[in-house]
Amino acid sequence: MNTDYIVRPMNRKDVTQVASIDREAFPTMWPPMNFYRELENQLASYLVLVEKTAVIEQSDIENEEDGISGKVKRWLTPHGKDQGKIIAFAGFWIMAGEAHIIGVAVKSEYRRQGLGTLILQELIDQAKQRQADCVTLEVRMSNYEAQRLYASLGFVEMGVRRAYYTDNREDAVIMTLKPVASGNKALGKASDL
Ligand SMILES: CC(C)(COP(=O)(O)OP(=O)(O)OC[C@H]1O[C@@H](n2cnc3c(N)ncnc32)[C@H](O)[C@@H]1OP(=O)(O)O)[C@@H](O)C(=O)NCCC(=O)NCCS
């Protein structure tokens, strides 16, 4: 038995777990994010990072839901077949060639293990696949941890939005990852970053 992680698109079955990570990470944001609505938004892309425990094993068990029988490879997890425990989520909206990161959060007890980096790298790849010229976001002026994470991925500070956050009127730092043409770090394949 070991622990591994995969990143995959978010689906409706993930919403309860994702909403709980969102509440833990952003307790003062009101109203809370409506992830069901986000999943129906054609402009949005959301990913989840999932912990897979007790990795693939060969099994003779008949799969009742999809009718696959005989030798099948499947992940066995304590959270139900193929669902897995969600550790992090991240998402963006794409508009006019710009991928705007809406949210990224890692469960608190799993932070500082490179998982925020991992899911953001995948998100950047997704943005590239959706023809984004750049990836941009707002981050609280006081959120030094997240600013360091974004900087480590090549994002640069582009300016400040005054009193951007409605809960405490805190300023936001705008950070952007630009394409090669601009002379900044490439919006290349995330694994190149
Ligand atoms: C910001 C967040 C997503 C980072 O996730 P993470 O999995 O801990 O990030 P990583 O382990 O990949 O860290 C990558 C780098 O970011 C920086 N960083 C992350 N957490 C940090 C911390 N607590 N203090 C200082 N630097 C930090 C470091 O440079 C780190 O590299 P290092 O560990 O080699 O020094 C996580 O702290 C979180 O969910 N916070 C609450 C939600 C949030 O603020 N989201 C961002 C909104 S814009």
The ligand as an SDF file (V2000), in Angstrom:
LIG
                    3D

 48 50  0  0  0  0  0  0  0  0999 V2000
   -1.2200   28.9210   -1.1940 C   0  0  0  0  0  0  0  0  0  0  0  0
   -1.3550   27.3940   -1.1430 C   0  0  0  0  0  0  0  0  0  0  0  0
   -2.2670   26.9480   -2.2850 C   0  0  0  0  0  0  0  0  0  0  0  0
    0.0540   26.7770   -1.3210 C   0  0  0  0  0  0  0  0  0  0  0  0
   -0.0900   25.3720   -1.4140 O   0  0  0  0  0  0  0  0  0  0  0  0
    1.1130   24.3910   -0.9960 P   0  0  0  0  0  0  0  0  0  0  0  0
    0.7580   23.0240   -1.4260 O   0  0  0  0  0  0  0  0  0  0  0  0
    1.4600   24.6060    0.4330 O   0  0  0  0  0  0  0  0  0  0  0  0
    2.2900   24.9810   -1.9040 O   0  0  0  0  0  0  0  0  0  0  0  0
    3.6770   24.2660   -2.2610 P   0  0  0  0  0  0  0  0  0  0  0  0
    4.0250   23.2590   -1.2280 O   0  0  0  0  0  0  0  0  0  0  0  0
    3.6140   23.8240   -3.6700 O   0  0  0  0  0  0  0  0  0  0  0  0
    4.6880   25.5110   -2.0980 O   0  0  0  0  0  0  0  0  0  0  0  0
    5.4070   26.0270   -3.1890 C   0  0  0  0  0  0  0  0  0  0  0  0
    6.1590   27.2640   -2.7560 C   0  0  0  0  0  0  0  0  0  0  0  0
    5.2610   28.2920   -2.3390 O   0  0  0  0  0  0  0  0  0  0  0  0
    5.8310   29.0170   -1.2250 C   0  0  0  0  0  0  0  0  0  0  0  0
    5.0610   28.7460   -0.0040 N   0  0  0  0  0  0  0  0  0  0  0  0
    3.9840   27.9260    0.1260 C   0  0  0  0  0  0  0  0  0  0  0  0
    3.5300   27.9550    1.4000 N   0  0  0  0  0  0  0  0  0  0  0  0
    4.3380   28.8270    2.0730 C   0  0  0  0  0  0  0  0  0  0  0  0
    4.3740   29.2890    3.4140 C   0  0  0  0  0  0  0  0  0  0  0  0
    3.4880   28.8700    4.3420 N   0  0  0  0  0  0  0  0  0  0  0  0
    5.3420   30.1800    3.7550 N   0  0  0  0  0  0  0  0  0  0  0  0
    6.2360   30.6260    2.8550 C   0  0  0  0  0  0  0  0  0  0  0  0
    6.2500   30.2000    1.5510 N   0  0  0  0  0  0  0  0  0  0  0  0
    5.3190   29.3310    1.1750 C   0  0  0  0  0  0  0  0  0  0  0  0
    7.2280   28.4710   -1.0540 C   0  0  0  0  0  0  0  0  0  0  0  0
    8.0730   29.2030   -1.9180 O   0  0  0  0  0  0  0  0  0  0  0  0
    7.0530   27.0470   -1.5530 C   0  0  0  0  0  0  0  0  0  0  0  0
    8.2450   26.4400   -1.9590 O   0  0  0  0  0  0  0  0  0  0  0  0
    9.1770   25.7180   -0.8300 P   0  0  0  0  0  0  0  0  0  0  0  0
    8.2720   24.8480   -0.0030 O   0  0  0  0  0  0  0  0  0  0  0  0
   10.1560   24.9560   -1.6720 O   0  0  0  0  0  0  0  0  0  0  0  0
    9.7770   26.8350   -0.0360 O   0  0  0  0  0  0  0  0  0  0  0  0
   -1.8980   26.9300    0.2380 C   0  0  0  0  0  0  0  0  0  0  0  0
   -1.1420   27.5340    1.2570 O   0  0  0  0  0  0  0  0  0  0  0  0
   -3.3620   27.2680    0.4480 C   0  0  0  0  0  0  0  0  0  0  0  0
   -4.2530   26.4910    0.0680 O   0  0  0  0  0  0  0  0  0  0  0  0
   -3.6220   28.4300    1.0760 N   0  0  0  0  0  0  0  0  0  0  0  0
   -5.0180   28.8630    1.3490 C   0  0  0  0  0  0  0  0  0  0  0  0
   -5.7290   29.2680    0.0760 C   0  0  0  0  0  0  0  0  0  0  0  0
   -4.9960   30.3730   -0.6510 C   0  0  0  0  0  0  0  0  0  0  0  0
   -4.4780   31.3100   -0.0600 O   0  0  0  0  0  0  0  0  0  0  0  0
   -4.9830   30.2750   -1.9960 N   0  0  0  0  0  0  0  0  0  0  0  0
   -4.3930   31.2670   -2.8710 C   0  0  0  0  0  0  0  0  0  0  0  0
   -5.4150   32.3240   -3.1370 C   0  0  0  0  0  0  0  0  0  0  0  0
   -4.8210   33.4910   -4.3340 S   0  0  0  0  0  0  0  0  0  0  0  0
  1  2  1  0
  2  3  1  0
  2  4  1  0
  2 36  1  0
  4  5  1  0
  5  6  1  0
  6  7  2  0
  6  8  1  0
  6  9  1  0
  9 10  1  0
 10 11  2  0
 10 12  1  0
 10 13  1  0
 13 14  1  0
 14 15  1  0
 15 16  1  0
 15 30  1  0
 16 17  1  0
 17 18  1  0
 17 28  1  0
 18 19  1  0
 18 27  1  0
 19 20  2  0
 20 21  1  0
 21 22  1  0
 21 27  2  0
 22 23  1  0
 22 24  2  0
 24 25  1  0
 25 26  2  0
 26 27  1  0
 28 29  1  0
 28 30  1  0
 30 31  1  0
 31 32  1  0
 32 33  2  0
 32 34  1  0
 32 35  1  0
 36 37  1  0
 36 38  1  0
 38 39  2  0
 38 40  1  0
 40 41  1  0
 41 42  1  0
 42 43  1  0
 43 44  2  0
 43 45  1  0
 45 46  1  0
 46 47  1  0
 47 48  1  0
M  END
$$$$
